[in-house]
Structures are given as structure tokens and as C-alpha cells.
Amino acid sequence: MDKAKSPQVKSCVPKLNSNSNSEAKIHTPSSVLAIKKRKPSSLVSLCLGVIGRHFEDIIEDLTEIAANFPSTMKMALVAIARRRRLLNDDVIVALADSSWQILDLSGSEVSDFGLSKVVKTCKHLQAIDISRCSNLTSASVSELLLSCQSLEILRWGGCPRSENTARRCFASLKPILEHVEGDSWEELDTSEIAHGATSLRWLLWPKIEKDQLESLSEECPRIIVNPKPSPLGYRGLDVPREARLDVSLDDLIVEDIDPKTWAVSGFVPRTSSIEDLPVAEKFRLAFLERDTRLAPKRAKNARQHQRRAEKEWVMMNSRAKALALASLASKSLNIRN
């Protein structure tokens, strides 16, 4: 992301502490800066801290409570709920705001239902973190890539289910050309080439496989994977803070809120990976994934089997066959009348 675009994502982060450190450095001697203490939190941050400590008590009425909250406060509540491991479909749907440009759902219990609702509301997202979201599948993630045309930063992977979802949605990151009529490339329309994530610039996927990385570099070089920030930039570009692996997407949102707010539930970031899981757990997750994928096909086969059995029973039972013929005859008579 170049210097002209990077502030677009940063501007959406609520600045709960509006005091500028740069101005203080200009007018304050260095000896005073060394012993300068952090200023007290704002009243808004203190109120958010109180709400966050009792967040589980207001989830049922969250829609009514947060109806008149500004978007920055809703975003802060989402960040607190995520840290307290209370972020689920009910919470994110109740707090979703159309003005949001960043969203951190990492490690949450949000499912396809919640993400689909958020995508329909927050259509101007520029950065999103869905890493370690084991309840998300390729259906909602593909919808995210197709709906959020302003998305520039994407974080995913981090747990077995999320890694599998990322692999399934990998093709959506690259342009696809299908069913196009024309004699030359100059005649093509951009809508015929675009597929999904057309504005994506930064992809954070720590466990991306080598062949996928090479494929993305060849077919979609505009997407930079796992950038490493440096004083001179990355490939001549400044890496935005939201595209760094060593920081959370929503850190700035809660920087002025007391960390004790989410310490009440003993929040510990999840760092589990597929290598850390026992073999039995890996098989269980693979079975669940396969069972979920084949469930629609099993239901269809069951309906077909039931219809076939009913048809055979009618053909073999003379009484049932007579009733079926009588029913058809009555229907035809009703139609003629």
C-alpha cells in the first residue's frame, strides 16, 4: 500500500486518546518527557471499561442498548468482547455498523451466519482479521471477498479449520476469465476478468504453502503476502500497521481502556496450530469437515430413496394403485369442469 492509500485504513481507528505526543515533544524539554506519566483515561474509555467487565450480562439486550452508540464505541465493544471470548453471532450482529472500515474477529465464535450479516452491513471494510475462526467456512469467506470491494488487508489461517477454509477460498483471490467473447484482450471488459478481492493488497497467512505463494506471486503480483516491515519499506512501499503480523488489528481501538476490563475472564490469546493437536483431534476435525460437506448430498439421496420406495409400494399394492388412479381421475375431472 503506497503512502497515499495507507492513511485510509488508519483513519477508521477511533482515537480514544486525542492528546498528540508529537506536539508535546516540540514544546516539552527531553528531561521532562523522560519522567512524564501517562495521562488519565478519558471518561468514554472508563465507561467502556465498566460495560466490558459486565459484558456477559447485557448480551441479550445488546441490540437495544447499543442502538444509539457511535460507531467507535461499538467497535471498542467488539474488541473487548473478542478479548473476553464473548464475541459470537449475537454480539457482532447487534453491534455491526455500516461506517466500519476495520474489523477483528480473530479467535472468536462467529459463524457463517454472523459474517454474512456483517458483510451485508459493513460494505466498506478495508481490513479484516478472520484468523483462528473455526466456525467460518468457505461459503461466508467467499461472500466476504465478493461483497467487500474496498478490502485491502486480509488476515486468515492460524488453526486447522481456518487453514482449510483459506485453502478452499484461495482461488477467489486470483482473477478468473470465463465465457468471454472477443477476438483480442483489448476488447475485454474489466468486469469479465474481475472475480473477487479486486482491491486486496496485503495478505497475512503465516502458514501459506510454497506452491500457493508462488502461484499468487505469478498470477496476482499486486497481493503482498506476509510483509516484513523495515525502515526502507517493503518492495518500496510503506507497510501499514494493520498489515503487520506482530500486532493485533484492534489494538489501537482499546489502547486507552484498562486491560483489567478483559482480564476478568483470564483472556489468553490462542496460539494452537495443527502441529500441536493430537492425531485423534486431527481425525475428528477432518471427519467433521467431511460430514458437513456431504450433509446436503446425504439429504438429497434420502429424499430420492423415500420417493422411490413410495412409488414401488404403490405399483406393488393393488389397493394403493387403485387409490392413486382414482385420485388422478378426480383431478382430471375437476380440471375439465
Phi, psi and omega in degrees: 000127182282175185295334182284335184261331186302325179294344182296321179285319183293331183292340182278349181282126181292128179268090182291331176252103187274002181285128183272124179286331182294321179293325181294324181291332182285320188258356183245134178298154182297327180295326178285323179297328182294330183249009182290130181270158178291137182288155180300152179293155179288165180297323178298318180294321178296319178294320178296325177297318179295316179297320182295325180293333181244031187298321183295340181278346185244005184300319182297328182252019186295326181299315179287322183294317186267009184300321183257010178286143173293162185297327180294322178291321177297320179295321178294322178295323176297318179296320178293315180299322179296317180291332178269006180059037178245005184278114178222192183298316182300317183290312185290326178291322180291330186257349184304135182230138185293343182272355182297141175242344175230152180205127179246110178249010188301137177069015184264177179261016180296135181251188179301321180299312181294317181294322178297319178295319180295318181298323180289333180270312184262080184274356183249026180295135177249339179214134180215144178239112177242024179290148178060026175263092187286347181268357180268141177241179183295338182297307182286326180293321176296322176296322177299314182293327181279328186273321184271088184285349179260006185293123181246332183233128180228130175241128175209180185086194175105339176215163185306313182293319180291324176296318179295319177297319179298319179295323180291328182265003184301320182295336181289346180280340186256150179291145180231136181246116184221142171050054182248133178255134180160155183268341182213164179295332182294338183274352183285146175265147182298331179293338179280342180262324183296141180233303179191157179054048184292338181254004182296131183238328185232125178240122179253103181219086188303328185254031177295138181282157186298317182292326177291321178296318179293319179297318180292323180293325182280316187268339181215071185293347180291338181271121179261125185260129176047061182294145177252111183294146177210161180302332182267003180088178180242116185056035179081006182242148175281126179279119179294154182302323182292347180255022178256136183288337187272004180229153175274151184294330185252019181299315182294337182291327184245020184294336182261005181258139182300125179301341178296344179302317180258358176286347182296336180254010178062047183296128175228120181304137180277128182236019183291147177228172183295333178288335182279345184277145174293161183298321180299321179292324178296318178294322180296315179295322178295320179295317180297319179297316180292320181295320178294322181291326184266356183301313179300322180293320178296320179295320179295317178296323179295319178294318178296319179296320180294317179296321179295320179294320179295320180295317179296321180295321178295320182290331183268338181260117184296321180294315179295323179294320179295319178296321180295318179293323178295321179296319178294322180294319178296323178295317180295323178293319178298322181293319180293323180286000000 
